Amino acid sequence: MRAALVAWTGVGLAAFVLLPWYLAGDKSLLDSMRAVFSADDSASGLREAARLGKPWLWTALVALALCAAAGAVRGPRRGVLAGAGAAIGLVGILAGGFSIGATGWSFAWMNAAFGALAAGQQGIGLGGALTLLALLMLLGCGLAATGKFRGDAFVAGSVVLCAALLLLFVALPVAVALSGAFLDDAGRFSLAAVAERLGHERTWGLGCLAGGVRCGVAWNTLFLALLTAVGTTVLGTMLALVAERGPRRLKSPVNLLSLLPIITPPFVVGLGLILLFGRAGIVNQILEAAFGVTPTRWFYGLPGLWLAQLFAFTPIACLIMRGVVAGISPSLEEAAQTLRADRWTTFRTVTLPLLKPGLANAFLVGFIESIADFGNPIVVGGPYSVLSTEVFFAIVGAQFDQGRAASLALILSAFALAVFLLQQKVIGRASYTTVSGKGDAGVPMRLPSGLSGAMLAIVLPWLAFTIVVYLFAFAGGFVATWGRDYTPTLRHFVTAFDVQWANANVGGGLVWAGTAWNSLFTTLKLAALAAPLCALLGLLISWLLARTRFRGQATFEFGALLAFAIPGTVLGVSYVLVFNVPPFELTGTALIIVLCFVFRSLPVGVRAGAAAFKQIDRSLDEASTMLHARTATTLRRIVLPLLKPALVAALVYSFVRSMTTVSAVIFLVTAENELATTYIIGRVGNGDYGVALAYCTVLILLMSLAVAAIQWLVGERRLGRRHAGAL
């Protein structure tokens, strides 16, 4: 404990004295660090407080001094002193940061109460960020020293750090987005305004049940989300069972085709489905030619939207369920068969109940993904309005009604909270442990014959249908003009990804002449940064939830899931509002895009880890602790190898979600940081579908290689089991 206090106090002092406290305008980080003792715009926290009129920064130094003094104290007083010092520093820095802007006080009443300030402040830079990090970890050490979190500094620091990140990058933006629901048109707090918006007929109307045209968007969203959650959970479970327990010759095709939709930009599937089932699609043309059925727009609406969401979100359920299915101990199934239970009885009474945590997690993720989905409803939703598109049009449409957008986002959050609480009640505190420290060389039970046949009868046509959809979608990138000129061509790929060799007179070398290279390189770089951060943070949070007990744990868990319940458009707008001003001035930088990627995809890592931890016996952690291993060592050497399926799921999903997300980042991109999806949307807006689909084809190939690389680098979890032969 004393070593941790000394180390983090040293980090905080070094950051306060030696690193630039604020962002230095257009200067690079390296230039700012070089000028920390000479230029006023690159000064350290100590120089800012002593010479440049920022006295509120002295609270950081006082806090670090108290923490340093705590290192010399023994007993509970050490924790009290360290915790109090860290709390003083955090409150002082953040209070000053949020109340003082670039030109002075951020609020008019403060200017009237305290008078004008001599100087304002910019957003926190590297020095301020590292000082805040050190104070957070010192707060965790203080809590552990007082006996909280069983006296484990690593656990306490992890909880404090994760809670702070969730507060800053999830709760605060969501609160800003939702607060508009409680303000009237004049910007004043009004319960009447929120009541009117929440109870509006467009939101909760039931006209469709009385012969009307449509129901309210809240009912539409809820009905679609339930259909999608059930469908994706059932299909994902079937795919996982066929991949893990079905014929071995089908394992690779199932793995490939079940993951294909998740590595695809959302509008590719929508376009492929439109080419098949749209008014001028192949299916309608065949029906008209063969049976004289007049083409209609039946596909646009609930049928098409449900089908598109099944394509989009079934792979997520499959990723979650595969780890759960692989973790089921064959010895439990063998014990049932030893007691003369047939394979169907064993599956129904042993295997299926052990899938319960995975099923609940897959259902929750499918439900939240559906209510927050924006791309599919905007492409194939037609007259079937849902909350996410209503939020979008309320913000960017002609009405520009931020209050209505906030009230609709509030309803989305309520739906997510309700399903979360229901899932907690269903799972309860029952034990689903299947991975323990005991040896287990059993052979996984083959699926009952009837069940295997029924699953294959559903899974194989679904996979074939997936192939057809993608063939139609990809064909658009290889023809001159879809619908008019079907001449094969590669000019769309040349336009986007042309590579030339520069003339020797200008230095020679490769020239990335295609118009898409800049957006591709930027997207790959930012997604590669976000994926490991998202996976590690998600698994750390799931470990804290599964292995520790602390006050506010349910709130902590819901905060980790909250980003899914908010439409990407709302999250992006709230990021602009929150991070466009001090103390965290990030708008226009690549960092804000990375943070949006991380916290938008975080819930999948949390839920995949939660499902995996339900199966891992606590005795493994306890055995490591009894052998005097530290908590961090146990986590790294014992727990993490058993979480490889969950780690792969988190890495794959966060990477491909970062590569293909649209709504969450459309307000965050700049000319310098253009992303692949915004480039594609621009091309689609200009009617250049060939280049857009060519780009999508390249993205899918690159993401397939990335997924294979992730699975190769992480490897597979080894449980010492034999494998059954092909069925």
Disulfide bonds with the S-S distance in Angstrom:
Cys208-Cys215 1.62
